[in-house]
Amino acid sequence: MTDPSMPDPDRLVTLGVDTHLDTHVAAVLDERGVLLDSMTLPTTPAGYQALLDWAAEFGTIDRVGVEGTGCYGAGLARWLRGAGLVVLEVDRPDRRARRQHGKSDPLDAEAAARAVQSGRATGLPKGGTGAVEAIRALRIARNSAMDARSRVTNQLHALRVTAPDALRDELRALSLSGLLRRASGFRLPAVIEEPYAATRMALRSLARRHQALSAEIAALDGHLRRLVSAAAPRLVARPGIGVHSAGQFLVTAGDNPARLRSDAAFGMLTGTSPVPASSGKTVRHRLNRAGDRQANCSLHMVVLSRMGHDERTKAYVRRRTSEGKTTKEIMRCLKRYVAREVYGLLLQSPGLTS
């Protein structure tokens, strides 16, 4: 006789999790979609284990739908996959659904579980445990340093324009590199009391900050070059695809690019798949402005490089131009072609998983 106090091992249950910074809220549904219970757990390994222990009281965990696997839910998704569970990425409920059903954390967790059961949530989250996660972290630091250096450069030029006449005449003809060398070596009085000395001090501070940021960027570039070349050597070897473009494609696809079921899925993810916009007798497609815009920008740069230096691409441009296509239309076609090529190379990369 079956003990009613023990979970039924033959009953499959589905988990849904609404994620936040310090706590997550989980809901569990049975095979018929009946809500069994909900709980709140801390965002710690102990909390994740408590979630599994709690869910196991209702039966065998089938699948888990997690909101925000690229943000607040990243740690939980990694932990659950490490425990051997199937984790699916769930989009946030749209505004119409929230107006109809209300908004609360338990309701969002229940909606995540129902999205899994209904088949609306089918996407696998990024792996987040391999070389690509290291590349992503370093790229964040590099992009931040690049932005900061650009601001410092603009501030240097602005200070030179508004500097006192004697100082402006001294610096007027210098290039950026010359300005950095001159300003970083300025000697200053012990006490700053008038605009000339204050401007020299400000220029020296900005110049030394620019040099420090340049050194930081160079160090990050060295680590990124090694990681990207090891993760996807064939991708880096393709014409027009440098280390930074390849790094962006790797981050977009994740450590497990096979989670994207086809090159069409990768094209949609990068915003290069045309969107149908037909109605009645009018059959047309419009530009896709969704997807990962940084990946789309990298594809754009690859196409520009190939249009200027790759003979096959030049021949393609000439042929399509003779057919009446505009440059923008040709570039859209080329971006879709490059996205298809990149996807195939990502699947063949030795540093990535399936």
C-alpha positions, 0 to 999 in steps of 0.5 A, a space after each residue: 500500500 502506498 504511503 500517502 505522506 510520501 511523494 508519488 514518484 510517478 507524478 511529474 510536476 512543473 516548476 515556475 520561478 519569478 526571480 529577483 535580486 535577493 529572493 525568488 518565488 517558485 510555484 509548482 503545478 501538477 500534470 493537469 496544471 493544478 497549482 499545488 503550492 508556492 514558496 519564497 527562497 533566498 538567492 543562495 545555494 542553500 535556498 536553491 537546494 531548499 527549492 528542490 527539496 520542497 518541489 520533490 515533496 510533490 513528485 518528480 520534477 519534469 521541467 523548470 521555467 525561470 524568468 530572467 536567466 540572463 540576469 537575476 535568474 542566472 545563478 539559479 539556472 546554472 545551479 539547476 542545470 548542474 543538478 541535472 534538471 531541464 531549465 527553460 527560459 521564460 519571457 515576462 508576461 505581457 502587459 495585457 496578460 497582467 491587466 487581465 490576471 493581476 500582478 504578484 510574484 506568486 502569480 508570475 511564478 505560476 505563469 512561468 510554470 504554465 508557459 512551460 506546460 503550454 509549450 510557449 516557453 521552449 528556449 534553453 538559457 545560455 550555459 554561463 559556465 564556460 569560456 564564453 562567460 569569461 569573455 562576456 565579463 571581460 567585454 563588459 569591463 572593456 566596453 566600460 573602459 572604452 566609453 570612459 576613454 571616449 569621454 576623457 578624450 572629449 573633455 581634453 579637447 574641450 578644455 584645450 579649446 577653452 584654455 587661457 590664450 597662452 596655454 591654448 596656443 601652446 597646445 593648439 597644433 598637437 595631435 591627441 597623442 602629442 597632447 597626452 604626452 605634453 599634458 601628462 608631464 605638466 609641472 604644477 605649483 604647490 597651490 592652485 589659485 588661478 585659471 591657468 594653473 587649474 587648467 594645466 592641472 585638469 589637463 594633466 589629470 585627464 591625460 594620465 587617466 586616458 593613459 591608464 584607461 588605454 593600458 587597461 584596455 590593452 590588457 583586457 584585449 590580450 586576455 580576450 584575444 587568447 580566450 576568443 581564439 581558443 574558443 572559436 579559432 575558425 570563426 576568427 580566421 574568417 575574412 572581416 571577423 576580428 576578435 571583438 566581432 567574434 567575441 560578440 557572436 560568442 556572447 550572443 550565442 552562449 557557451 551552448 550555441 546548439 540551443 539555437 535550433 537553426 541558423 534562422 533562429 540565430 538570424 532572428 536573435 541577431 535581428 537579420 531575419 526579415 519580418 513578414 508584413 503582408 496583408 491582402 494582396 500585398 506581400 512584403 517583408 520589413 526590416 527586423 529591428 529586434 534582436 541583439 543590437 550589438 550582434 547586429 552591429 558586429 554583423 554590419 561591421 563585418 559586411 562593411 569590411 568584406 565589401 571593401 576588401 573581400 573579392 567574392 563580396 565585391 563581385 556579389 555587390 556588383 551583381 546585385 547592383 546590376 539587378 537594381 538592388 540598393 546598397 541598403 538592400 544588398 547589405 541586409 542580404 549580406 548580413 543574413 548570409 554572414 549570420 548563417 555562416 557565423 552560426 555554422 562556425 559556432 557549432 563547429 567551435 571546439 571551445 563550446 558545448 552542444 
